[in-house]
Amino acid sequence: MSSQRDDLVYVEDMLARVRRIRTKTRGVTWPRFRDDEDLHDIVERSISIVGEAARKVSKQFRDAHPEVPWADTMSIRHKIVHDHFEVS
């Protein structure tokens, strides 16, 4: 079971990864993103880390913050990791 401190560490990690995605994709057009495998790797890995961190946040913390789409955040990680070829 996670402590409040652990929950905040996971949430900060999630936010840092979202900021990284935003920084790396700022001003990037769809055609450029589509063709840039390195950018794909950065975004996919960051999303995977966000989903894994969300999974480690305690249920109590998640319940206290229903404004965060926790289930979607965790499931997109699963989709990227396990159904990689179906992701577009």
Backbone as a printed PyTorch tensor [residue, N CA C, xyz], in Angstrom:
tensor([[[  0.8360,  -1.1900,   0.0000],
         [  0.0000,   0.0000,   0.0000],
         [  0.8760,   1.2460,   0.0000]],

        [[  0.5770,   2.1760,  -0.8700],
         [  1.3680,   3.3950,  -0.9910],
         [  1.0620,   4.3710,   0.1250]],

        [[  2.0660,   5.1110,   0.5190],
         [  1.8460,   6.1960,   1.4620],
         [  1.5060,   7.4520,   0.6670]],

        [[  1.0100,   8.4590,   1.3510],
         [  0.7050,   9.7410,   0.7100],
         [  1.9590,  10.2860,   0.0140]],

        [[  3.1060,  10.1440,   0.6650],
         [  4.3720,  10.6190,   0.0830],
         [  4.6660,   9.8710,  -1.2120]],

        [[  4.5180,   8.5610,  -1.1960],
         [  4.7370,   7.7720,  -2.4110],
         [  3.7860,   8.2150,  -3.5210]],

        [[  2.5270,   8.4310,  -3.1630],
         [  1.5450,   8.8720,  -4.1530],
         [  2.0070,  10.1620,  -4.8170]],

        [[  2.4880,  11.0900,  -4.0280],
         [  2.9260,  12.3680,  -4.5870],
         [  4.1610,  12.2080,  -5.4730]],

        [[  5.0460,  11.2830,  -5.1290],
         [  6.2130,  11.0010,  -5.9740],
         [  5.7410,  10.4680,  -7.3260]],

        [[  4.8020,   9.5440,  -7.3130],
         [  4.2760,   8.9900,  -8.5670],
         [  3.5790,  10.0630,  -9.3990]],

        [[  2.7940,  10.8940,  -8.7490],
         [  2.0760,  11.9480,  -9.4740],
         [  3.0690,  12.9470, -10.0690]],

        [[  4.0990,  13.3030,  -9.3250],
         [  5.1050,  14.2160,  -9.8630],
         [  5.8110,  13.5980, -11.0650]],

        [[  6.0780,  12.3120, -11.0060],
         [  6.6900,  11.6210, -12.1430],
         [  5.7530,  11.6610, -13.3500]],

        [[  4.4780,  11.4500, -13.1050],
         [  3.5000,  11.5240, -14.1870],
         [  3.5110,  12.9170, -14.8250]],

        [[  3.4860,  13.9360, -13.9940],
         [  3.4770,  15.3040, -14.5090],
         [  4.7510,  15.6280, -15.2890]],

        [[  5.8820,  15.1520, -14.7900],
         [  7.1540,  15.3910, -15.4880],
         [  7.1320,  14.7560, -16.8710]],

        [[  6.5820,  13.5640, -16.9830],
         [  6.5120,  12.8910, -18.2850],
         [  5.5400,  13.5880, -19.2320]],

        [[  4.4260,  14.0660, -18.6980],
         [  3.4760,  14.8040, -19.5400],
         [  4.1310,  16.0920, -20.0340]],

        [[  4.8750,  16.7600, -19.1630],
         [  5.5960,  17.9680, -19.5900],
         [  6.6070,  17.6330, -20.6860]],

        [[  7.2840,  16.5120, -20.5580],
         [  8.2620,  16.0940, -21.5760],
         [  7.5670,  15.8650, -22.9180]],

        [[  6.4290,  15.1950, -22.8900],
         [  5.6730,  14.9780, -24.1260],
         [  5.2850,  16.3190, -24.7420]],

        [[  4.7830,  17.2150, -23.9190],
         [  4.3620,  18.5310, -24.4360],
         [  5.5360,  19.2970, -25.0230]],

        [[  6.6780,  19.2490, -24.3460],
         [  7.8650,  19.9430, -24.8380],
         [  8.3280,  19.3650, -26.1670]],

        [[  8.3810,  18.0510, -26.2570],
         [  8.8790,  17.3890, -27.4650],
         [  7.9170,  17.4980, -28.6530]],

        [[  6.6290,  17.6910, -28.3850],
         [  5.6550,  17.7220, -29.4770],
         [  5.1470,  19.1290, -29.7900]],

        [[  5.5850,  20.1140, -29.0310],
         [  5.1320,  21.4880, -29.2730],
         [  5.4980,  21.9030, -30.6990]],

        [[  4.4970,  22.3060, -31.4470],
         [  4.7090,  22.7750, -32.8100],
         [  4.9190,  21.6810, -33.8430]],

        [[  4.8170,  20.4270, -33.4300],
         [  5.0350,  19.3100, -34.3540],
         [  3.7320,  19.0050, -35.0850]],

        [[  3.7970,  18.9650, -36.3870],
         [  2.6210,  18.6410, -37.1880],
         [  2.4040,  17.1290, -37.1910]],

        [[  1.1960,  16.7200, -37.5450],
         [  0.9160,  15.2820, -37.6260],
         [  1.8430,  14.5820, -38.6240]],

        [[  2.0210,  15.1140, -39.8460],
         [  2.9250,  14.4210, -40.7800],
         [  4.3440,  14.2680, -40.2150]],

        [[  4.8380,  15.2910, -39.5400],
         [  6.1830,  15.1800, -38.9580],
         [  6.2030,  14.1430, -37.8480]],

        [[  5.1970,  14.1670, -36.9810],
         [  5.1340,  13.1880, -35.8980],
         [  5.0460,  11.7730, -36.4680]],

        [[  4.1710,  11.6040, -37.4450],
         [  3.9540,  10.2930, -38.0580],
         [  5.2510,   9.6970, -38.5970]],

        [[  6.1120,  10.5260, -39.1220],
         [  7.3360,  10.0580, -39.7650],
         [  8.5630,  10.0370, -38.8550]],

        [[  8.4370,  10.4950, -37.6240],
         [  9.5900,  10.6110, -36.7220],
         [  9.5800,   9.4720, -35.6910]],

        [[ 10.2980,   8.4110, -35.9810],
         [ 10.3150,   7.2420, -35.0930],
         [ 10.9030,   7.5570, -33.7240]],

        [[ 11.8910,   8.4310, -33.6680],
         [ 12.4760,   8.7980, -32.3740],
         [ 11.4430,   9.5070, -31.5060]],

        [[ 10.6640,  10.3830, -32.1030],
         [  9.6190,  11.0820, -31.3580],
         [  8.5490,  10.0970, -30.8970]],

        [[  8.1990,   9.1470, -31.7500],
         [  7.2610,   8.0890, -31.3470],
         [  7.7720,   7.3870, -30.0930]],

        [[  9.0510,   7.0240, -30.1140],
         [  9.6330,   6.3100, -28.9770],
         [  9.5500,   7.1360, -27.6930]],

        [[  9.8720,   8.4110, -27.7860],
         [  9.8110,   9.2890, -26.6150],
         [  8.3910,   9.3560, -26.0780]],

        [[  7.4320,   9.5770, -26.9620],
         [  6.0380,   9.7200, -26.5330],
         [  5.4950,   8.4000, -25.9940]],

        [[  5.7300,   7.3120, -26.6980],
         [  5.2230,   6.0200, -26.2310],
         [  5.8350,   5.6360, -24.8870]],

        [[  7.1300,   5.8200, -24.7300],
         [  7.7870,   5.4780, -23.4640],
         [  7.2670,   6.3620, -22.3380]],

        [[  7.0920,   7.6320, -22.6100],
         [  6.5830,   8.5400, -21.5820],
         [  5.1600,   8.1830, -21.1810]],

        [[  4.3150,   7.8630, -22.1560],
         [  2.9450,   7.4540, -21.8390],
         [  2.9620,   6.1720, -21.0230]],

        [[  3.8280,   5.2590, -21.3680],
         [  3.9450,   4.0120, -20.6200],
         [  4.3340,   4.2760, -19.1650]],

        [[  5.2730,   5.1750, -18.9550],
         [  5.7000,   5.5160, -17.5910],
         [  4.5630,   6.1860, -16.8270]],

        [[  3.8260,   7.0700, -17.4870],
         [  2.6770,   7.7210, -16.8350],
         [  1.6670,   6.6670, -16.3860]],

        [[  1.3620,   5.7200, -17.2580],
         [  0.3960,   4.6760, -16.9200],
         [  0.8630,   3.7920, -15.7880]],

        [[  2.1450,   3.4540, -15.7890],
         [  2.6890,   2.6160, -14.7160],
         [  2.6840,   3.3620, -13.3870]],

        [[  3.0400,   4.6330, -13.4150],
         [  3.0070,   5.4320, -12.1870],
         [  1.5720,   5.5600, -11.6710]],

        [[  0.6160,   5.7540, -12.5740],
         [ -0.7930,   5.8610, -12.1670],
         [ -1.2560,   4.5770, -11.4950]],

        [[ -0.8010,   3.4500, -12.0040],
         [ -1.1750,   2.1580, -11.4180],
         [ -0.6520,   2.0200,  -9.9940]],

        [[  0.4750,   2.6550,  -9.7020],
         [  1.0860,   2.5530,  -8.3780],
         [  0.5190,   3.5420,  -7.3640]],

        [[ -0.2210,   4.5380,  -7.8450],
         [ -0.8800,   5.4840,  -6.9320],
         [ -1.9590,   4.7170,  -6.1670]],

        [[ -2.0420,   4.9750,  -4.8820],
         [ -3.0010,   4.2390,  -4.0520],
         [ -4.4420,   4.4920,  -4.4740]],

        [[ -5.2820,   3.5060,  -4.2250],
         [ -6.7040,   3.6420,  -4.5250],
         [ -7.3040,   4.8260,  -3.7630]],

        [[ -6.8600,   5.0230,  -2.5300],
         [ -7.3650,   6.1380,  -1.7290],
         [ -7.0590,   7.4800,  -2.4090]],

        [[ -5.8550,   7.6240,  -2.9170],
         [ -5.4820,   8.8700,  -3.6020],
         [ -6.2970,   9.0210,  -4.8830]],

        [[ -6.4050,   7.9390,  -5.6450],
         [ -7.1950,   7.9970,  -6.8880],
         [ -8.6450,   8.3560,  -6.5900]],

        [[ -9.2050,   7.7530,  -5.5590],
         [-10.5940,   8.0540,  -5.1910],
         [-10.7620,   9.5080,  -4.7610]],

        [[ -9.7250,  10.0720,  -4.1490],
         [ -9.7720,  11.4640,  -3.6920],
         [ -9.6180,  12.4550,  -4.8470]],

        [[ -9.1880,  11.9470,  -6.0190],
         [ -8.9640,  12.8130,  -7.1790],
         [ -9.6530,  12.2390,  -8.4180]],

        [[-10.9920,  12.2250,  -8.3920],
         [-11.7330,  11.6360,  -9.5150],
         [-11.6410,  12.4550, -10.8010]],

        [[-11.1170,  13.6740, -10.7140],
         [-10.9710,  14.5030, -11.9140],
         [ -9.8840,  13.9750, -12.8500]],

        [[ -9.0390,  13.1020, -12.3390],
         [ -7.9910,  12.4820, -13.1640],
         [ -8.5630,  11.2000, -13.7760]],

        [[ -8.4160,  11.0190, -15.0770],
         [ -8.9330,   9.8010, -15.7130],
         [ -7.9980,   8.6100, -15.4560]],

        [[ -7.9870,   8.1310, -14.2170],
         [ -7.0450,   7.0880, -13.7900],
         [ -7.1530,   5.8180, -14.6260]],

        [[ -8.3680,   5.3330, -14.8220],
         [ -8.5530,   4.0770, -15.5600],
         [ -8.0440,   4.2110, -16.9940]],

        [[ -8.3630,   5.3150, -17.6530],
         [ -7.8880,   5.5360, -19.0190],
         [ -6.3650,   5.6420, -19.0560]],

        [[ -5.8100,   6.3100, -18.0630],
         [ -4.3600,   6.4940, -17.9960],
         [ -3.6480,   5.1560, -17.8460]],

        [[ -4.2000,   4.2910, -17.0240],
         [ -3.5970,   2.9760, -16.8300],
         [ -3.8270,   2.0810, -18.0510]],

        [[ -4.9880,   2.1780, -18.6680],
         [ -5.2850,   1.2820, -19.7910],
         [ -4.5060,   1.6560, -21.0460]],

        [[ -4.2020,   2.9380, -21.2510],
         [ -3.4300,   3.3080, -22.4390],
         [ -2.0200,   2.7460, -22.3410]],

        [[ -1.4730,   2.6800, -21.1470],
         [ -0.1610,   2.0670, -20.9430],
         [ -0.2100,   0.6010, -21.3570]],

        [[ -1.2440,  -0.0920, -20.9090],
         [ -1.4100,  -1.5040, -21.2570],
         [ -1.5060,  -1.6600, -22.7750]],

        [[ -2.2560,  -0.7880, -23.4040],
         [ -2.4460,  -0.8450, -24.8540],
         [ -1.1130,  -0.6680, -25.5790]],

        [[ -0.3270,   0.3110, -25.1650],
         [  0.9600,   0.5700, -25.8180],
         [  1.9240,  -0.5930, -25.6120]],

        [[  1.9800,  -1.1150, -24.4040],
         [  2.9450,  -2.1670, -24.0900],
         [  2.5410,  -3.5140, -24.6810]],

        [[  1.2640,  -3.8550, -24.5820],
         [  0.8400,  -5.2090, -24.9600],
         [  0.1770,  -5.3150, -26.3310]],

        [[ -0.3700,  -4.2130, -26.8240],
         [ -1.0370,  -4.2270, -28.1290],
         [ -0.3810,  -3.2320, -29.0680]],

        [[  0.9270,  -3.1690, -29.0010],
         [  1.6990,  -2.1470, -29.7230],
         [  1.3170,  -2.0290, -31.2020]],

        [[  1.1040,  -3.1330, -31.8650],
         [  0.8360,  -3.0940, -33.2980],
         [ -0.5590,  -2.5770, -33.6340]],

        [[ -1.4130,  -2.4670, -32.6330],
         [ -2.7550,  -1.9370, -32.8660],
         [ -2.8390,  -0.4350, -32.5930]],

        [[ -1.7680,   0.1510, -32.0810],
         [ -1.7630,   1.5800, -31.7510],
         [ -1.4570,   2.3730, -33.0090]],

        [[ -2.2840,   3.3780, -33.2460],
         [ -2.0220,   4.2540, -34.4070],
         [ -2.0040,   5.7050, -33.9530]]])
